[in-house]
Amino acid sequence: MSRSDPRPCSTPPTVSPAGRRAPAGTRLLAVAAAAAAVLAGSGVPAAADLSTQVVSRGVTIPAFYDPPATLPAANGTLIRTEPMPLGLSIPGLAGRPMPGTATRLMYRSTDSSGRAVGVTGAYLEPWAAWRGTGPRPLVAVASGTMGQGDQCAPSFSLQHPLTLTGDTLSVGYEALAIYRILATGAAVVVTDYVGLGATDRLHTYVNRLDQGHALLDAARAARAVPGASITPTSRVGLYGYSQGGGATASAAELQPGYAPDVPLAGTYVGAPPADLTAVLKGIDGSALAGALGWSINGFAQSYPAVREVIEANVNATGRAALQDMSTMCVGDAILGYGFARSSRWITSGKSLGEVIAAAPPAQAVLDRQRIGTLKPTGPVRLASGTQDDIVPHRQSRQLAVDWCGKGGNVTYAPVVLPNLGDKILTNHLTPLITDQGDAVAWLTDRLAGRTVSANCWSLPLLP
């Protein structure tokens, strides 16, 4: 059996007769041949063999996540759906579960190379009634960092809130925000992003175009889910923090040209990685150092300029680390690579950021990922912890400045907290919780049609 799987490798991964993918450690770093397998020919993923299943770090990935050989013509078109049990649910009135019912879905999107791609996710129909004006609204949720292994997919984590084996650790921490949104009576659609869950390629972590497209197309796909109560005129909100904040920020910028049919009413952008050059410096040597590997793996798959620099500069230790991280979730990465320095992975002893900066074509790839060059659609609430040293606060604040300069309707909301510990994730994760109630309330107001004015005038006064 053959399977197109552009993980970091020079040859397609081997699969045993039982359908188990070879461990990441047996695959080489060079991604050129594998990337070509996806990008060549018709531009759609190779056929998935549904007679076997992928096993990622001991977790069997359902065959549902294998994209078909031929994808629909239009972005946001549903490819398949199936009922999905929620891992955290309680019985409600008349036998209806709380906070709602879930449907696993796969839909068509377009990646950063302009090629069709199958993306998975989940739609959640709420138990609560919508009490605002207009039809039931929809919130498209972009999850924070989950990892790069298929078992880390946000939709998978809604069914399995805790995945714990001897090889992987994944926690569905976004359920809290999702369930709070459902309690308002809004429906929710969650994207798994490009390649996270879907087994035909590697997850393109923090790729601006891939993430923005996948989120907007999830909102489109949700309208066609069997039994969904939302309509084509339902107001749409976007919600995301960290990686998700970058995705919602990108989607708000891309909506006019990519998805003008999505009636965007408001966007919550939490701790967005808007400037990847600054973010790479922030995560290098931190508890989340594994995200360096996910970034490089994804960009090497999509952009030859990055791939060439990595192949020329990464040593044997780095190659093994990138291979290993390509199937990891956040828990695995913190335990296995927390506080690692990328200089250990480079032949010259320089950091990954320094190596990329010294290669103009590769640096240009990161520069094109910059968010803030376009005016966002509709009102945006941008929040970031002032002590955040993982996704640095300064670059998040600069995004607010950039958007305000373009006439955006921006509510800038710095989360002022004391320093809770350098590089250990606390300064990044605490605002995720402390700002969540205000973020959901702000977004609910936008979904109800209430207007809001920008506070750009106050930026010089705020940290």
Order of alpha helices (4+ residues) and beta strands (2+ residues): alpha-beta-beta-beta-beta-beta-beta-beta-beta-alpha-beta-beta-alpha-beta-alpha-beta-alpha-beta-alpha-alpha-alpha-alpha-alpha-alpha-alpha-beta-alpha-beta-alpha-alpha
